[in-house]
């Protein structure tokens, strides 16, 4: 998995590209989130536009990221869920935990 980080209006956006699976993408996501916390970047958006799939371990890492950032006084929001990832979040009821958006501008403005 590849992660591209960019800023928009005081919000840090992570463009995630690829699958988030056990052994693939987990460490990269954890490191990117932890680096942002250390840099005092606490308003984060995870852009799932190019994430075709994540497994239970990947889902666990997304939840861990959310919890870590929230504990530091920040917030993680999700934008551009693919249908498979949206279905997974719905089945696990995590769709009610995360604030999700279909439009990046709306997500940025929600902070």
C-alpha positions in Angstrom: 0.0 0.0 0.0 1.1 3.6 -0.7 0.1 6.6 1.4 0.4 10.1 0.1 0.1 12.8 2.7 -1.1 16.4 2.0 -2.6 19.3 3.8 -5.7 21.3 3.1 -7.0 24.1 5.3 -5.3 22.9 8.4 -6.4 19.3 7.8 -4.0 16.4 7.0 -5.3 14.1 4.3 -3.9 10.7 3.7 -4.6 9.3 0.2 -4.5 5.6 0.7 -3.7 3.4 -2.3 -4.0 -0.3 -2.3 -5.3 -3.0 0.0 -5.0 -2.8 3.8 -4.3 -6.4 4.9 -2.3 -8.3 7.4 1.3 -7.8 6.4 0.4 -5.3 3.7 -0.3 -1.7 4.6 -0.8 -2.0 8.3 2.6 -0.8 9.4 2.6 2.0 6.8 -0.8 3.3 8.1 0.3 3.0 11.8 3.5 4.9 11.1 1.8 7.7 9.1 -0.8 8.2 11.9 1.8 8.1 14.7 4.0 10.6 12.8 1.1 13.0 12.4 0.3 12.8 16.1 3.9 13.6 16.9 3.8 16.5 14.5 0.7 17.8 16.4 -1.5 17.1 13.3 -4.7 16.1 14.9 -7.4 16.7 12.2 -7.0 13.8 9.9 -8.9 12.5 6.9 -8.4 9.0 5.5 -9.2 9.0 1.8 -10.2 5.5 0.8 -10.9 6.3 -2.9 -8.2 3.8 -4.0 -8.6 1.1 -1.3 -10.4 -1.8 -3.0 -10.3 -4.0 0.1 -9.3 -4.2 3.7 -9.4 -7.3 6.0 -10.2 -7.5 9.7 -6.6 -6.7 10.6 -6.7 -3.6 8.4 -10.1 -2.6 9.9 -8.5 -3.0 13.3 -5.7 -0.7 12.4 -8.2 1.9 11.2 -10.0 1.7 14.5 -6.7 1.9 16.4 -5.8 5.0 14.4 -9.1 6.6 15.3 -8.7 5.8 19.0 -5.1 7.0 19.1 -5.9 10.3 17.5 -9.0 10.8 19.6 -7.0 10.2 22.8 -4.7 13.0 21.7 -7.7 15.4 21.3 -8.0 15.0 17.5 -10.4 13.4 15.1 -10.2 11.0 12.1 -12.8 11.2 9.4 -13.1 9.0 6.3 -13.9 10.1 2.8 -14.6 8.3 -0.5 -15.3 4.8 0.7 -15.4 2.1 -2.0 -18.5 -0.1 -2.0 -16.7 -3.1 -0.5 -15.2 -1.1 2.3 -18.5 0.6 3.0 -20.2 -2.8 3.2 -17.6 -4.0 5.6 -18.0 -1.0 7.9 -21.8 -1.4 7.7 -21.8 -5.1 8.6 -19.4 -4.5 11.6 -21.5 -1.4 12.6 -18.4 0.7 12.5 -20.1 3.0 10.0 -21.8 4.5 13.1 -18.4 5.2 14.8 -16.7 7.0 11.9 -17.8 10.2 10.4 -17.8 9.5 6.7 -18.1 11.7 3.7 -18.5 11.3 -0.1 -17.0 14.7 -0.8 -13.5 15.8 0.4 -14.4 19.5 0.7 -17.3 18.7 3.0 -15.0 16.5 5.1 -12.4 19.3 5.4 -15.1 21.9 6.3 -16.5 19.6 9.0 -13.6 20.3 11.3 
